[in-house]
Every structure is written in C-alpha cells, then in structure tokens.
Amino acid sequence: MRPILRSHAWLVATGLGCAAATLGLQIAIPRITMDAIDKALIDRTNALTPYVWAIAALAVARFALGFVYRLNLQRTALAIEYDLRNEVFSQFGRLSFSYFDRVQTGQLISRANSDIRSVQMFLAFAPTVAITMVSFVAALALMLSIHVTLALVAVATIPFVYLTGTRMRSIMFPASWIVSSRMADVSTIVEENITGTRVVKSFAAEEHQLRLLAGAAERLRWANGLVVAMRAKYAPLMQNLPRVGSVLVLVYGGWLVIEGDVTVGALVAFNSYVMMLQAPFMMLGFIMTMAQRAAASAGRIFEIIDAPTDVEERPGAVDLVDPSGDLTFDDVHFSYGSGPEVLRGFDLHLAPGETVALVGRTGTGKSTVARLVPRFYDVTSGSVRVDGHDVRDVTLASLRHHVGLVLDEPFLFSESVRDNIAYSRPDASDAEVEEAARAAGAHEFIADLADGYATVIGERGYTLSGGQRQRIAIARTLLTNPRILVLDDATSAIDVQVESEIHDALRTLMQGRTTLVIAHRLSTISLADRVVLLVDGRIVASGTHNELLATVPQYGQVLASAEEEYVRAHTKEAPV
C-alpha cells in the first residue's frame, strides 16, 4: 500500500501533522488542570481565571485541528479506496482471457467491492488508533515525570493486554480470510442466478438455487459467528484489564496523597493520563478485528493486482499501421492451460481481401482460431502473422483496432442501441451509425423500437431476439471498418430471410477486406472465396465448396452433421 499512500502525501502529512498537534494539546490540558488545582484552588498562590481561559483556548484549538486531521485522514482513506477500485478495474482490462476462464465472476466482484471496502474502513480508523498509541507513550512519559512508582502501577496490566491481543490476532486472521472467501461464494451464487435467470426459470430450479444460496449463507454465518465468538471472548478482556490499572492507581495514588507524596492536582492529572493509556485498549478489540479483516481482504485484492498476464505486449512492440490484411497461421499449436491440444500444426494463409470459410465439426477448434487473431490467447508454438508481423510483436490496441470480431454469442450493454453500435467509436455521427445498422440489416427493426436508436437495451440485450442482438453486434463491428474481419458463426441465430439480407450487405463490405468466416451452414459458406476443412486441429483440405464436396467425402459428412445440429438447436430451443 506504500506507493498508493505516497500518491496522497499532502493529505497524509497534513492529517498526521494536525493529529500530532491535537495530541500535544490533549496532553497539555491535564497538566494545566493540575496547576490550577494545586496553585489556584489549594495553595491560592495564583488566580484561577488564566487557567480557565487557557483550557478554553486549548479546547477551541483542539476542535479546529481535530476537524482538519479527521477530515484529511478520512479523505485519504476514501482516495485510497478510489485508487484501489481503479487499479483493480484496470487490472481486469490487462488480465488475459485464461484468467477469467479460471476465476468465478462472483469472486472478482466481491474482491472489487466488499474487500476494497474492508480495507477502506480500516484505513479510516487506523490513523486514529495510531494517534492514541502515540498518546499512550506521551502520557506514560508524563506520568513517569510525576511519580515513577505510581506510573508503573498504572501500566502493570499492559503486558497481559498485549498477550491477549497477540493470541486474538493469531486466530482472527484465518477466520477473517474464511469470512471474505465465503462472502465471495455468496456473491458468486447471486451473480450467476441474476445473469442466468432465464436458465433457472426454464428448468424451474428456483428451489434448488435457494437451497444452494442458503447453504452458502449458512457457511458465511458460521464463519462470522466464529469471528463474533472470538471478539466476545477476547475484546472484553482487553478492554477491562486496563481498568484494573485504574483501580490500582486510585488505591495507591490516594494513599500517596494522604502521605503527602503527591498533590491532589497531580492525582487528578494522573487519572486523566491513565484514561489516555486506556483509550487505545478500549478500541483494541474492535480495531484488531477490523485489521485482520482488512489484511485478509488486502491479500485477496492483491492476488488480482499481482496476477500475471499470459498475453502482454513485448518491450518494443510496434503499432500495426494501415495493414493490407495479409493473415497467416504458421504451424500453430494451442491448448487451453494444461488441457489437450486443440490445434495441432494449424496452417492457413488468407491473402489481402480474400474471404475464407473455416468448416469443421463442433469442438475441432474453429472458435479458437478466431480468438487467436486478435490475440485473446497466445499460441503455444508457431505464429499468427498480420502483414508479416507476428501478432506478439505489435501493440494490442493497434492489432485489435484492425481486427473486427463478431462472436456467436453477442454481448450487448445496458445502454441505448446507438451507444452499443458506436461502442468502439463514441464520436461516430448518427449517419455513420445508421449506415452500419443498414449494412447489418438492423435499421428496420431499430426504427420500429419505441425510441428508435435511443431505445435502451435491457440486461445483456435480452429484450431483443437472438437475431436482433447479432445484427447489432455486426453493425458495431462494421462501424470500426476493420481491415480483417472474423465472423464466428455470426449469423447462426438469424432466420433465412434476414440472413440473406445481411449476406447481401456483407458481400459489398467484404470487398477489399480479409475475412475469416467460421461457418456451419451452406448459406454462410457461400460468402467465401475458398473453404478449408478443419479436422483434429489441422487443415486437411482446401478449395471451393463444389470442389470439396466432389473430392472430400468427409467434408460432406461435416456439413450434414452441422445442418442437423442447427435444425435441432432451432426446433427444440427452450423458451426464453
């Protein structure tokens, strides 16, 4: 956390400076009170009024300085929370797809929200506790200056408080980690039920999901109960042990006053300093619980921030400027993590402006090929090159600017239709947005919506049909005018008539653009200049559709199988 704290050095410095000044005034007041009692009330050698005005002035100064130090330290805590949220969110953008394949979304949301909040809450209170610890040292020094033996009596219970706190801390940290983890489990279940509510309802699985959440909530309650039990056991002990010291001070101090070893004013001041000794321990149980929770949360946050990225720019990466669209896959091997190889010696060359359809059975790696072009994943071996440049040697932003990808499962944001189409070009004119929508065959149904292009799309675009979502996704990609276009079965959810309209527009837009089409249907394959057959992770045949149909029996079998799968998917689809 030190680098983040340094970025707010002014707030921290002024806050701590005012806190130190407030501490000095707090320590001075009992000393002035002691002199007022001994000299003005008992010995009557001085007037009482100057002491009254002095204490009043110190109180006003304490108010002003206390306001500044609390305000600045709270602002520091909020600023650090802001920085952590931005850093975590930025890291989400830097992390590779493989990371999100492994980690549950609910876990990430929990760390980006409740865990950061735990750290912020601790940072808001910790400086105050640190100041009280400084006041402990200062008060002890003044007590020793008044009477050494009485001071030692006052702190006689402190070692026992320290031992109790050490024991509490050693068992609180793992318990706090369990609480954070189980809160994330609950967040995961809630997030998945909200995003997958159509699946839950279509299978009437509400009761099952409720039992699942109840189980996770019960485990969270057990973990929180463990933390509460620890606090109930140790916190009162830490808070009340110093009070034993107060009793000893009153007994021994009173005897000293009777014997004339200390004055009444000194005993009053001593009691004020004893309260300063006790203040940190009154808060110790609470702050230790908060500290251990924050430590566990910080560990989970920095697991994200420190997570390595599988795909990152190499030093010296260059921008891909105005490429012609020459795309080459050279002996590409790829596997997801430690899983089996998906691509095994995959070789394919697309000349600038050429449209190639990639055909193969389900699970042969077609979509994987599509994800390697914009470098969502890095090849295990071999290379993917654009205009002769290995995609690992160019900047990610420039590569993805020139590669347009339309996936088979389009994702839309809960914003207006216009904002979804103009997502990559927010400054695009309305005319440009409409032109892209017309090219994708989306303008007509958009015009029929209640607010046209200003209509706000529901969560993930589910207020639209699958075909409408895909047409908007196609329009979004076309607006960027990429040199290389990758269509991953992008017309799979569109009926034949609409598909024909989109294909007519795509044929015009594909002119001069290198296009890789992941295809299952004959209508989509008809867009291509050339068709390649993918089997067991490698290309086994290449040619026109008619050539492959006549010379490669396996090609016809793959097409028949794909058509059967399409028919089954569209005739037995569950209602949504």
C-alpha positions, 0 to 999 in steps of 0.5 A, a space after each residue: 500500500 506504500 506507493 498508493 499512500 505516497 500518491 496522497 502525501 499532502 493529505 497524509 502529512 497534513 492529517 498526521 501533522 494536525 493529529 500530532 498537534 491535537 495530541 500535544 494539546 490533549 496532553 497539555 490540558 491535564 497538566 494545566 488542570 493540575 496547576 490550577 488545582 494545586 496553585 489556584 484552588 489549594 495553595 491560592 498562590 495564583 488566580 484561577 481565571 488564566 487557567 480557565 481561559 487557557 483550557 478554553 483556548 486549548 479546547 477551541 484549538 483542539 476542535 479546529 485541528 481535530 476537524 482538519 486531521 479527521 477530515 484529511 485522514 478520512 479523505 485519504 482513506 476514501 482516495 485510497 479506496 478510489 485508487 484501489 477500485 481503479 487499479 483493480 478495474 484496470 487490472 481486469 482490462 490487462 488480465 488475459 482471457 485464461 484468467 477469467 476462464 479460471 476465476 468465478 465472476 462472483 469472486 472478482 466482484 466481491 474482491 472489487 467491492 466488499 474487500 476494497 471496502 474492508 480495507 477502506 474502513 480500516 484505513 479510516 480508523 487506523 490513523 486514529 488508533 495510531 494517534 492514541 498509541 502515540 498518546 499512550 507513550 506521551 502520557 506514560 512519559 508524563 506520568 513517569 515525570 510525576 511519580 515513577 512508582 505510581 506510573 508503573 502501577 498504572 501500566 502493570 496490566 499492559 503486558 497481559 493486554 498485549 498477550 491477549 491481543 497477540 493470541 486474538 490476532 493469531 486466530 482472527 486472521 484465518 477466520 477473517 480470510 474464511 469470512 471474505 472467501 465465503 462472502 465471495 461464494 455468496 456473491 458468486 451464487 447471486 451473480 450467476 442466478 441474476 445473469 442466468 435467470 432465464 436458465 433457472 426459470 426454464 428448468 424451474 430450479 428456483 428451489 434448488 438455487 435457494 437451497 444452494 444460496 442458503 447453504 452458502 449463507 449458512 457457511 458465511 454465518 458460521 464463519 462470522 459467528 466464529 469471528 463474533 465468538 472470538 471478539 466476545 471472548 477476547 475484546 472484553 478482556 482487553 478492554 477491562 484489564 486496563 481498568 484494573 490499572 485504574 483501580 490500582 492507581 486510585 488505591 495507591 495514588 490516594 494513599 500517596 496523597 494522604 502521605 503527602 507524596 503527591 498533590 491532589 492536582 497531580 492525582 487528578 492529572 494522573 487519572 486523566 493520563 491513565 484514561 489516555 493509556 486506556 483509550 487505545 485498549 478500549 478500541 483494541 478489540 474492535 480495531 484488531 478485528 477490523 485489521 485482520 479483516 482488512 489484511 485478509 481482504 488486502 491479500 485477496 485484492 492483491 492476488 488480482 493486482 499481482 496476477 500475471 498476464 499470459 498475453 502482454 505486449 513485448 518491450 518494443 512492440 510496434 503499432 500495426 499501421 494501415 495493414 493490407 490484411 495479409 493473415 497467416 497461421 504458421 504451424 500453430 499449436 494451442 491448448 487451453 492451460 494444461 488441457 489437450 491440444 486443440 490445434 495441432 500444426 494449424 496452417 492457413 494463409 488468407 491473402 489481402 481481401 480474400 474471404 475464407 470459410 473455416 468448416 469443421 465439426 463442433 469442438 475441432 477448434 474453429 472458435 479458437 482460431 478466431 480468438 487467436 487473431 486478435 490475440 485473446 490467447 497466445 499460441 503455444 508454438 508457431 505464429 499468427 502473422 498480420 502483414 508479416 508481423 507476428 501478432 506478439 510483436 505489435 501493440 494490442 490496441 493497434 492489432 485489435 483496432 484492425 481486427 473486427 470480431 463478431 462472436 456467436 454469442 453477442 454481448 450487448 450493454 445496458 445502454 441505448 442501441 446507438 451507444 452499443 453500435 458506436 461502442 468502439 467509436 463514441 464520436 461516430 455521427 448518427 449517419 455513420 451509425 445508421 449506415 452500419 445498422 443498414 449494412 447489418 440489416 438492423 435499421 428496420 427493426 431499430 426504427 420500429 423500437 419505441 425510441 428508435 436508436 435511443 431505445 435502451 437495451 435491457 440486461 445483456 440485450 435480452 429484450 431483443 431476439 437472438 437475431 436482433 442482438 447479432 445484427 447489432 453486434 455486426 453493425 458495431 463491428 462494421 462501424 470500426 471498418 476493420 481491415 480483417 474481419 472474423 465472423 464466428 458463426 455470426 449469423 447462426 441465430 438469424 432466420 433465412 430471410 434476414 440472413 440473406 439480407 445481411 449476406 447481401 450487405 456483407 458481400 459489398 463490405 467484404 470487398 477489399 477486406 480479409 475475412 475469416 468466416 467460421 461457418 456451419 451452414 451452406 448459406 454462410 459458406 457461400 460468402 467465401 472465396 475458398 473453404 478449408 476443412 478443419 479436422 483434429 486441429 489441422 487443415 486437411 483440405 482446401 478449395 471451393 465448396 463444389 470442389 470439396 464436396 466432389 473430392 472430400 467425402 468427409 467434408 460432406 459428412 461435416 456439413 450434414 452433421 452441422 445442418 442437423 445440429 442447427 435444425 435441432 438447436 432451432 426446433 427444440 430451443 427452450 423458451 426464453 
